[in-house]
Amino acid sequence: MGVGALACAILVANNLRDIPTDAASGKRTLAVKLGDAGTRRLYAALLAAAAVALVPAVLARPWAALTFLVAPLAFGPLKAVLGGATGRDLLPVLRRTGALELAYGVVLGLSLAL
């Protein structure tokens, strides 16, 4: 679930970037329907969901707690999104959220193998 939440966060950040042009062209994406503020909250909720998804894994396999070590990778993109970044300023959010997803998946996968 956590990797999926982070994958969705990437899509949400991309859709956040596209709200002005999508709305102008009549596209009714989820981001257009939620609006700017709602889409930003959704992005934050997806990052939180990835963290919460670790709890059952940690209870089953304590080594999975190592995955929390990637949490600092979330701070920059989250700060940008909640700080109101728009347009091209959201491109680093896409890259950094992708890096977070990759690190999360690799560390979780390795820790579950221990």
Secondary structure, 3 states (H helix, E strand, C coil): CHHHHHHHHHHHHHHHHHHHHHHHCCCCCHHHHHHHHHHHHHHHHHHHHHHHCHHHHHHHCHHHHHHHHHCHHHHHHHHHHHCCCCHHHHHHHHHHHHHHHHHHHHHHHHHHHC
